[in-house]
Amino acid sequence: MIRSLLDRLAAKVLAPEGVDFTRPAGEQAIVPAGSVSWDVYANPVTLYIGGIAAVLLELGEPRVRHGVWDHSSFKRDPAGRLRRTGMAAMVTVYGARSVFEAKAARVNRMHGRIRGTTPEGIAYAADDPELLLWVQVTATWAFLEAYGRYARPLSPDDRDRYFAESRAGAALYGVGTPPESNAQADALFAAMTPKLGPSPVLGEFLSVLRDAPLMPRPLRPLQRLGIRAAVDLVPPPLRERLGLMSVRPLSRAESGLLRGLARTAERIQLPSSPRCQAERRVSAQGSLVRFQP
């Protein structure tokens, strides 16, 4: 039953629609197999929690908030938008390099068309280097934090390796100076904190997620539990700054349930998952290659 539940969750969270991770045979991903990233991005439970936490942090920055909320399909199709975001993450980590490069080029062209002005009169552009960096680091950080909290703890060296692994993919998305270590990510968070603030959009986003058909109906309680876990993942000072302190924290039993699901997901290989497909693809050239930063 647990395997079936995780398989259904993975289908919703990972959702690699239209992507065959087994092709082209033998072609490496931009982050080779054997990397920390290949472990972190394979867990559907922690990806779900971390993905929502990342969006909350993105929406805390006013320019990113209006760029995302005013120019994307989050409001009318949150489930589809999250699936497409999940697919982009899967392609970045597991997709053949040529497939990822084409995907990144399409995203960059789309970002080049997004321009606007916040209600406060601040101009924004989706391809602004500072905003690209914030979006990149929030996602990278949130997936790592969710994995470390619920799946398994990672050593300081593994955490640094994980950030180093993200550099090549970030560069193709136009991110000039992504953090290369956990300490650099922490420094970036500290520098961006004064620019973050509360907004009714964050509450609207959480409300939309609670009611959206993100998961099959029997799993809706788990869906809402994961949303609260995502809020809980945001560091308390940032949670307070973003006006999220009213969200009820997880109980010990609820945290234990999520931890149990995430750790079970670590032990179960789903043959249809992007990771398993990608392992079959790269093994066609003989052996898996461990990442060296």
Secondary structure, DSSP 8 states (H G I E B T S, - for coil): -HHHHHHHHHHHHT--TT--TT-STT--BSS-TTSHHHHHTT-HHHHHHHHHHHHHHHHTSHHHHHHHHHHSSTTT-HHHHHHHHHHHHHHHHHSBHHHHHHHHHHHHHHHHT-EEE-TTS-EEETT-HHHHHHHHHHHHHHHHHHHHHHT----HHHHHHHHHHTHHHHHHTT-SS--SSHHHHHHHHHHHGGG----HHHHHHHHHHHHS--S-GGGHHHHHHHHHHHHHHS-HHHHHHTT-TTS----HHHHHHHHHHHHHHHH---TTSHHHHHHHHHHTTSS------
